[in-house]
């Protein structure tokens, strides 16, 4: 087996000892430090740590007060937690197909899937790169959809949207296999906006897009 990531916690030994000696195993000052650091990396004002990515997605959906029959469009190429969160929030899952080049949700397929009951678009960012937010964000704004980004596998990735959506949320996981280098070649151009990722393993928040930046390819970290 060829691992896609390597975990090296040797530099974290002192931090672990500090947590153990503090007696605050579940919460405490270290969690606050992590939240603040994650917010800074993500370019957002706040980050709130929760227990896992499913909870993060559920929290983001519950804020929207979805009703039975309300639809959330997402990718069929994702971990089951994406679907579980939608179902737990009491909404209906609608799948839009993915693209061949990056395995992310296809904006054209999303446009064909939207109905009068669609309330939320939930793109899933994969393999260290984002879905095509340059097309998805304007589509969501045009159709009046909320956007919740499952960025479990693309913590720190960014994408430059042509214009912001009305309401955006994001959820991320910070686990061993959730972030990997993008398979796209470095020479492949990709404009990027840093959407304010909300997480500190894992967190969500409603937000407006942050300042746009530009880079030759989507990056992580």
N, C-alpha and C positions, 0 to 999 in steps of 0.2 A: 504494500500500500504506500502511495506517495502522499504524505500529509500536505494539506493546503496551508496550514499555519503551524507555527512552533511556539509553544508557550514557555516563556522564560521569566520566572518570578524571583530570580536571585536578588535583583535590586530592591524587591519589595519586602525583604525579610524584616528590616527594621520597622516598616510600617505595620506589618502583621503583629509584631511583638508589641508595638505601641497600642494597637487596638485591644489585644488580649489583656494588657496591663491596665487599660482604662476601665475594663468591666462593662463597657458599652458595646456589646456584640452585635445587636440588631440595628441600633441607630447610634447617634452620638456625633462628636465633632469630625470624625473621619469621613462620615457620610456627607456631612455638610461641605467639607473640603472637596470631596469628589463631585458633588453637585455643582459647586462653584466652578471647578476646573472644567467640567463637561460643558457648562453653559458658555464659558469663555471660548472653548474650542468650537462650539457649535454656532457662535455668533448670536446667541439669544440671551435675554435678560435673566430668565429663570430656568432651572432644571430641577425636577423632583424625582427622587429615586423611589421606585416601587419594586415589587418582588420579581417580576418577569415581563417579557414583552407582551404576552397575552393580556395581562392586567393593564398595561399601558394603552393598548388598542381599545380595550373595553372602556376604560376611563374616558378616552377621547370620544368614543361613540356615545357614551351616556350623557356627556355634556350637551350633545345635540338633541337630546330628548326625542329619539326616533320612536315612531309608532309602529305597531304590527302592520306588515305589508310594505313598509318603507324599504327601499332597495339600496344596497351598497354594491357598486361595481368594483370588482377586483380581479386579480390575475389567477388563473387556474394553476399556474406554475409557482407554487409557494408552499411554505410549511403549513401544516394543518392549523396552527395557532391563528393565522389570519382569518380563516373561516370560523373557527370556534369563537373568536371575539365578536364577529358580526352576529352570529347566532345567539350568543349570550346577551347581546344588547337588544335582542328581540327583533332584529331586522332580517331581511331576505337577501341571500347572496345571489348576485348576478355576475356571471363570468364574461369577460371580454378576452379574446384570443391574444396570444403573445406574438412578438416579432421574432424572426429567425436570427437576426444579427446580434441581439443582446438578450433575448429570452424575457424581455420586459413587456409589460402590457402595451398593446398596440393602440395608439390614439384613434386611428381610423375605426378599429373594432369597438372602442369605447363609444364613439359617436353613434354607431349603429345600435348599441345596446341600451342607451339611455331611454327611459320611458317617463311617463308622467309621475311615476312613483319613485323614481331615482332621487335620492337625497345626498348620497356621498360617493365620492370617487376615492378608492383606496389603492393607489399604485404600490407595487412592491419593488423596492430597489434591491438588485442582486449582484453578487460577486464584486462588490466594491464599486459599482457604478449605479448611477441613478436611472430611473425610467426617463422617458423623453418629456420632462416637465415643460420644455419650451413649447410643446403642442398641448400637453395635458392641462396646464394651468389656464391658458386662454379658453380652452374647451369648457373647463369647469366654470369659469367666470361667465361664459356665454350662456350656459345651461343653468346657472344658479346653483351649482353643486358645492358642497363642502368638500375639502380635501384632507384626508388623513393619510400620511405617508408611512408605510411600514419600512423603515430604514434599518432593519435588523442587520442586514448584511452590507450596509454601506455607511457605517458611522463615519462622519467627517467628509463624506462625498458631497459634491455641490454641482449645481446646474443653473445656467443662466436662462431664466424664463423671459419671454418677450413682454409679458405683463403679469401682474400679480393676480392671484385668485382672491375672492372676497374673504374667505376664511380658510386658514390652513392649520393643520396640526401634524405632529409627527411623533412616531414612537420608535424606539431603538432598543436593541439588546446589546449587551456587552459580554457575550460569552465566547468561548474558544473558537467555535467554527462559524461565527456570525460575520466576520469581516475578512475578506480575502482580496488580493490584488486584482484589479480589473483585467479581464482577458483582452480588452481592446488594445491594439498597438498604440504606442506612445505617439506615433505620427498621425494617428487618426484624430482630426479636430473635433473638439467638443466644447461648446461654450458653457459656462457654468454660473449659476446663482447659488449662493449659500442660503438655502432655506433654513430658517431657525429650527434646527433639529431639537426636539424636546426630549431629553432623556438624561438620565444619569443612571442607567441600568435599572429600570427603564422608566421614562417619564413622558408625560404628554402635556401639551398646552395649546390653547388657541393662540394664533399669532399672525402677524403680517410678515410678508417676505422682507428679508434684510437687504443690505446693500449688495449689488451685483458685482461679480468679479469675473475674470476671464482667464482660462488656462487651456493649454493644448489638449488636455485629456482629463477625464474625471479621475479624481484621486481620492485616496482614503487616508485617514489618520490625522 
